[in-house]
Amino acid sequence: MDVFLQQVVSGLATGGIYASLALSLVMIYQATDVVNFAQGEMAMFSTYLAWSMLNRGAPYWVAFVLTVTIAFVGGLAIERLIIRPVEQAPVLAIVIVTLGLLVIFNSVAGWLYSYIIQPFPSPFPRAPIRIGRVVFGPHDLGVIGVTLVMLVLLWLFFRFTSLGLALRAAAQNPAGSRLVGIRVGWMLALGWGLAALIGAVAGMMVAPIIFLEPNMMSGILIYAFASATLGGFTSPGGAVLGGFLVGVIENLAGTYVRFIGTDLKLTLALLVIIVVLLVKPSGLFGQAVVRRV
C-alpha cells in the first residue's frame, strides 16, 4: 500500500508538470484555434533565460519574475510577428510554422548554451516530508501546488476581469466581439503571451527533476498533448485534470505492468491520445463542436 501511495503522489507531481504545459497548449488553442507544437521549446528557452540570470547571481524569485515577464512579451511578439501574417492561411501552413519555431528554438538554445546537461535549482526545501511510511518530495508537492494556483488564477482572470471576459469573447465569437469594440487581434496576442508565461513556469518546474538541456521538453510535450487530449482542448480545468491522470497512470503502469517498465512509458502517452481520439475526440470535459452542413 505504501508503494502504491508513493507512486500516486509521484505521479501527481509529474502530472502537475504535464498539466502546466497542457494548460498552455489549451490557452493558445482556445485563443487562436491553433495547436502550438513549439510550446515545449518555448518553455525550454525561457528556462535557459532563468538559468542565465541565476548564474549571474540573481535571486531565484527575481529570476522567476523576470523570466515569466520576458516569456509573456515573447509570446506576444511571436503572435504579432510570425503567426499573425499566416492566420488566414490553411491550418497545415500554421502547423508547419509552429514546427519551424520548434526547430529554431531548439537549435538556437543548443548554439547558445550547448547540449551539455546543466543542473537547475528548485525553489522548494530539500528535506523530504514523511507522513507515516510514505515519503513526499518537497519539489513534488510544490509542483502540484504551483499548477493548482495557476489554474485558480486563470479561472479568476477569465471569470471576474473585463480583460479575461474580452479574451473569452474574442476566442468564441471574433466577428461579434469586433462589433462591440473588442480588439480581437490583441486578445489573440494576449492568449499567446499567457500561454508562453505558463509554459515558462512549467519549464522551471521540470528542470530540477530532469535537468536542463535543449531537448528536455520533447517527451514532456507528448505527455502534455496526451493530457490536453484526455481532458479536452476546450477545457483548461480538464487539461489540468488530464495531466494529473496521465501522470498517475504512467507511474502505476510503469510500476505494476512489468513489460512497460520505464521504456514504454512514452508509448503509453501516445496510446492515451489514440484511444481518446477514437472513443471521445472532445476529451472527458471538452465540448463537442457541431456544425450544420
matplotlib code that plots the C-alpha trace (Angstrom):
import matplotlib.pyplot as plt

x = [0.0, 2.9, 4.4, 1.1, 0.6, 4.2, 3.7, 0.4, 2.0, 4.9, 2.5, 0.6, 3.9, 4.9, 1.3, 1.5, 4.2, 2.2, -0.8, 1.1, 2.2, -1.2, -2.7, -0.5, -1.5, -5.2, -4.7, -3.4, -5.9, -8.8, -7.4, -6.5, -7.8, -4.2, -2.1, 1.3, 3.9, 6.7, 5.2, 7.7, 10.7, 9.5, 9.3, 12.8, 14.2, 12.6, 14.1, 17.6, 17.0, 16.2, 19.3, 21.5, 20.2, 20.8, 24.3, 24.9, 23.8, 20.2, 18.0, 15.7, 12.4, 13.8, 14.9, 11.5, 9.5, 11.8, 11.6, 7.8, 7.7, 10.1, 8.2, 4.9, 6.3, 8.0, 4.6, 3.0, 5.8, 5.6, 1.9, 2.1, 5.2, 5.1, 1.6, -0.5, 0.8, -0.4, -3.5, -5.8, -3.6, -4.7, -4.3, -1.5, 0.5, 0.2, 1.2, 4.3, 5.2, 4.9, 7.1, 9.6, 9.6, 10.2, 13.4, 14.6, 14.2, 15.9, 18.8, 19.4, 19.4, 22.0, 24.1, 24.0, 24.1, 25.4, 23.8, 25.6, 23.2, 23.0, 21.6, 18.7, 17.8, 14.5, 12.8, 11.4, 13.2, 15.3, 14.3, 11.8, 8.4, 7.3, 3.7, 3.7, 5.9, 5.3, 7.9, 6.9, 9.4, 9.0, 9.5, 6.8, 4.3, 5.5, 4.8, 1.3, 0.7, 2.0, -0.1, -3.3, -2.5, -2.1, -5.4, -7.2, -5.6, -6.6, -10.2, -10.4, -8.9, -11.4, -14.4, -14.1, -11.9, -13.1, -9.9, -10.5, -14.1, -12.9, -10.4, -13.0, -15.4, -12.7, -11.9, -15.6, -17.0, -14.4, -16.9, -19.4, -16.5, -15.4, -18.9, -18.8, -15.4, -13.1, -9.7, -9.7, -6.1, -4.7, -6.8, -5.3, -1.8, -2.7, -3.6, -0.2, 1.5, -0.3, 0.4, 4.2, 4.1, 2.5, 5.0, 7.9, 6.6, 6.3, 9.9, 11.3, 9.3, 10.5, 14.2, 15.1, 13.7, 15.1, 18.0, 18.3, 19.2, 17.8, 15.8, 14.4, 10.8, 10.4, 9.0, 7.1, 5.3, 3.9, 2.6, 1.1, -0.7, -2.0, -3.2, -4.9, -6.5, -7.7, -9.1, -10.3, -8.7, -11.6, -11.4, -8.4, -9.6, -10.0, -6.4, -5.1, -7.0, -5.9, -2.3, -2.7, -4.4, -1.7, 1.0, -0.6, -1.5, 2.1, 3.6, 1.3, 1.6, 5.4, 5.4, 2.9, 2.9, 6.2, 6.5, 6.0, 8.6, 10.4, 11.0, 7.4, 6.0, 6.1, 4.3, 1.6, 1.0, 0.7, -1.8, -3.9, -4.1, -5.2, -7.8, -9.3, -9.5, -11.2, -13.6, -14.3, -12.5, -13.6, -12.0, -13.5, -14.5, -14.3, -17.2, -18.1, -18.3, -21.4, -21.6, -24.6, -23.7]
y = [0.0, 2.4, 1.8, 2.5, 5.8, 6.7, 6.1, 8.0, 11.1, 10.9, 10.6, 13.6, 15.6, 14.7, 15.1, 18.6, 19.4, 17.8, 19.8, 23.1, 22.6, 21.2, 24.3, 26.5, 24.4, 24.8, 28.6, 29.0, 26.6, 28.5, 31.9, 31.1, 27.6, 26.5, 23.8, 25.1, 22.4, 24.8, 25.3, 22.9, 24.5, 28.0, 26.8, 25.3, 28.5, 30.5, 28.2, 28.8, 32.6, 31.9, 29.7, 32.5, 35.0, 32.6, 32.0, 35.8, 35.9, 36.9, 35.6, 32.8, 34.7, 37.7, 35.5, 33.8, 37.1, 38.4, 35.1, 34.9, 38.6, 38.0, 34.9, 36.8, 39.6, 37.0, 35.2, 38.5, 39.2, 35.7, 36.0, 39.5, 39.0, 35.3, 33.9, 37.0, 37.1, 33.5, 33.5, 33.3, 30.5, 26.9, 25.2, 23.0, 26.1, 27.3, 23.9, 24.0, 27.4, 26.2, 23.2, 25.6, 27.6, 24.3, 23.6, 27.3, 27.4, 24.1, 24.9, 28.4, 27.0, 24.4, 27.0, 29.5, 27.1, 23.8, 20.4, 19.7, 18.8, 21.6, 21.4, 23.8, 24.7, 24.1, 26.9, 24.4, 22.9, 19.7, 17.9, 15.1, 15.2, 12.0, 11.1, 7.6, 5.5, 7.5, 10.0, 13.1, 15.2, 18.9, 19.7, 17.2, 18.8, 22.3, 21.4, 20.2, 23.4, 25.7, 24.0, 24.4, 28.0, 28.8, 27.1, 29.1, 32.4, 31.7, 30.9, 34.2, 36.1, 34.7, 34.8, 38.2, 40.6, 42.5, 41.6, 37.9, 38.2, 40.0, 37.3, 34.6, 36.5, 37.1, 33.3, 32.2, 34.8, 37.1, 38.8, 39.6, 40.8, 43.2, 44.7, 45.6, 47.2, 44.4, 44.4, 40.8, 40.8, 42.0, 39.5, 36.6, 38.0, 38.1, 34.4, 33.6, 35.7, 33.9, 30.5, 31.4, 32.6, 29.3, 27.3, 29.2, 28.2, 24.6, 24.7, 26.0, 23.3, 20.4, 21.4, 20.5, 17.0, 16.1, 18.6, 21.4, 20.8, 21.8, 18.6, 18.3, 19.2, 16.9, 14.0, 16.3, 17.8, 14.5, 13.9, 17.4, 16.6, 13.4, 15.4, 18.0, 15.4, 13.4, 16.4, 18.3, 21.0, 23.3, 22.9, 24.4, 22.6, 19.3, 19.7, 20.1, 17.1, 15.1, 16.0, 14.6, 11.5, 10.8, 11.2, 8.8, 6.2, 6.4, 5.8, 3.0, 1.2, 1.5, 0.0, -2.7, -3.7, -5.4, -5.2, -1.4, -0.5, 2.7, 2.0, 2.1, 5.0, 7.4, 4.8, 4.8, 8.5, 8.0, 5.2, 7.5, 10.0, 7.3, 5.8, 9.2, 10.3, 7.0, 6.9, 10.5, 13.0, 16.0, 14.6, 14.0, 17.6, 19.2, 20.5, 18.7, 21.1, 20.5, 22.2, 22.2, 21.3]
z = [0.0, 0.8, -2.6, -4.2, -2.4, -3.2, -6.9, -6.8, -5.2, -7.6, -10.5, -9.3, -9.2, -12.7, -13.8, -12.5, -15.0, -17.8, -16.7, -16.8, -20.3, -21.3, -19.9, -22.1, -25.2, -24.4, -23.9, -27.4, -28.9, -27.3, -28.3, -31.9, -32.7, -33.4, -31.7, -31.0, -31.4, -30.3, -26.9, -25.2, -26.8, -25.9, -22.3, -22.5, -23.9, -21.1, -18.6, -20.1, -19.6, -15.9, -15.6, -17.1, -14.6, -11.7, -12.9, -12.8, -9.1, -9.4, -6.5, -7.6, -7.4, -9.1, -12.0, -11.9, -12.2, -15.0, -16.9, -16.9, -17.9, -20.8, -21.8, -21.8, -24.0, -26.3, -26.7, -27.7, -30.2, -31.8, -32.3, -33.8, -36.0, -37.0, -36.5, -37.5, -41.1, -41.7, -39.6, -42.7, -44.3, -44.2, -40.8, -42.2, -43.0, -39.4, -38.1, -40.3, -38.9, -35.3, -36.2, -37.7, -34.4, -32.5, -34.6, -34.4, -30.6, -30.1, -32.5, -31.0, -27.5, -28.5, -30.2, -27.3, -24.3, -25.9, -25.4, -22.1, -19.3, -16.6, -13.1, -12.2, -8.6, -7.0, -5.0, -2.5, 0.5, 0.1, 3.3, 2.5, 4.1, 5.8, 6.6, 8.1, 6.0, 2.8, 1.8, -0.1, -2.1, -1.3, -5.0, -6.0, -3.6, -4.8, -8.5, -7.6, -5.6, -8.4, -11.0, -8.9, -8.1, -11.8, -12.6, -9.9, -11.1, -14.7, -13.6, -11.6, -14.6, -17.1, -14.7, -13.0, -15.1, -18.1, -20.0, -19.3, -20.5, -23.6, -24.3, -24.0, -26.2, -28.9, -28.9, -29.1, -31.5, -33.2, -35.5, -32.7, -30.5, -33.1, -33.4, -29.6, -29.8, -28.6, -30.3, -31.3, -32.7, -29.4, -27.5, -29.6, -28.9, -25.2, -25.4, -26.8, -24.1, -21.3, -22.8, -23.0, -19.4, -18.2, -20.3, -18.7, -15.3, -16.4, -17.7, -14.4, -12.5, -14.7, -15.0, -11.4, -12.0, -15.4, -15.6, -18.2, -21.8, -25.2, -25.7, -22.2, -23.2, -26.2, -24.2, -21.8, -24.8, -25.9, -22.3, -22.4, -25.7, -24.1, -21.1, -23.2, -25.4, -22.4, -20.6, -23.7, -25.7, -24.9, -21.1, -19.1, -16.0, -17.9, -19.3, -15.7, -14.5, -17.6, -16.7, -13.2, -14.6, -17.2, -14.6, -12.2, -14.9, -16.2, -12.8, -11.8, -15.2, -15.1, -11.6, -11.8, -15.5, -16.0, -19.8, -19.7, -17.1, -17.9, -21.6, -22.8, -20.7, -23.7, -25.8, -23.1, -23.6, -27.4, -26.7, -24.5, -27.4, -29.9, -27.6, -26.6, -30.3, -31.2, -28.3, -27.3, -29.5, -27.5, -24.3, -20.9, -20.3, -23.7, -25.7, -28.9, -31.8, -34.0, -37.4, -39.8, -43.4]

ax = plt.figure().add_subplot(projection="3d")
ax.plot(x, y, z, "-o")
ax.set_aspect("equal")
plt.show()
